[in-house]
Amino acid sequence: MSVATGSKLVFVAGQVAWDAEGRTIGEGDLAAQGERCYLNVGTALSGAGGSFDDVAKPTAHVVDWTPDKMPSLLDGISRASAKLGVTPVPPATLTGVAALSAPGHLVEIEATAILD
């Protein structure tokens, strides 16, 4: 559970593993893509005057999800969380999907944040 306070609700649309030039990062690597997605959520929130610390709930959508992918996804999220200084990682929702918006994307992460 996550209890958030503040007056500004921010919805970050799904972030994929693109760099600033629109190139896919971590082709075929769920951990690398999960890490980049979290970092991209952090970048988006900084544009709204916040940070990943303000996230109340992230949602991950993973292509062709099976439980054996969990360690790889968590590895990427843990690396990003360490870089972002997020401890603990907020509770999240995970869904399996058939495909995402572009070929090669393995995960997309969206977030709801609360800012003061």
Secondary structure in CASP SS format (residue, H / E / C, confidence):
PFRMAT SS
TARGET T0000
AUTHOR 0000-0000-0000
METHOD secondary structure of the structure
MODEL  1
M C 1.00
S C 1.00
V C 1.00
A C 1.00
T C 1.00
G C 1.00
S C 1.00
K E 1.00
L E 1.00
V E 1.00
F E 1.00
V E 1.00
A E 1.00
G E 1.00
Q E 1.00
V C 1.00
A C 1.00
W E 1.00
D C 1.00
A C 1.00
E C 1.00
G C 1.00
R C 1.00
T E 1.00
I C 1.00
G C 1.00
E C 1.00
G C 1.00
D C 1.00
L H 1.00
A H 1.00
A H 1.00
Q H 1.00
G H 1.00
E H 1.00
R H 1.00
C H 1.00
Y H 1.00
L H 1.00
N H 1.00
V H 1.00
G H 1.00
T H 1.00
A H 1.00
L H 1.00
S H 1.00
G H 1.00
A C 1.00
G C 1.00
G C 1.00
S C 1.00
F H 1.00
D H 1.00
D H 1.00
V E 1.00
A E 1.00
K E 1.00
P E 1.00
T E 1.00
A E 1.00
H E 1.00
V E 1.00
V E 1.00
D C 1.00
W C 1.00
T C 1.00
P H 1.00
D H 1.00
K H 1.00
M H 1.00
P H 1.00
S H 1.00
L H 1.00
L H 1.00
D H 1.00
G H 1.00
I H 1.00
S H 1.00
R H 1.00
A H 1.00
S H 1.00
A H 1.00
K H 1.00
L H 1.00
G C 1.00
V C 1.00
T C 1.00
P C 1.00
V C 1.00
P C 1.00
P C 1.00
A C 1.00
T E 1.00
L E 1.00
T E 1.00
G E 1.00
V E 1.00
A C 1.00
A C 1.00
L C 1.00
S C 1.00
A C 1.00
P C 1.00
G C 1.00
H C 1.00
L C 1.00
V E 1.00
E E 1.00
I E 1.00
E E 1.00
A E 1.00
T E 1.00
A E 1.00
I E 1.00
L E 1.00
D C 1.00
END
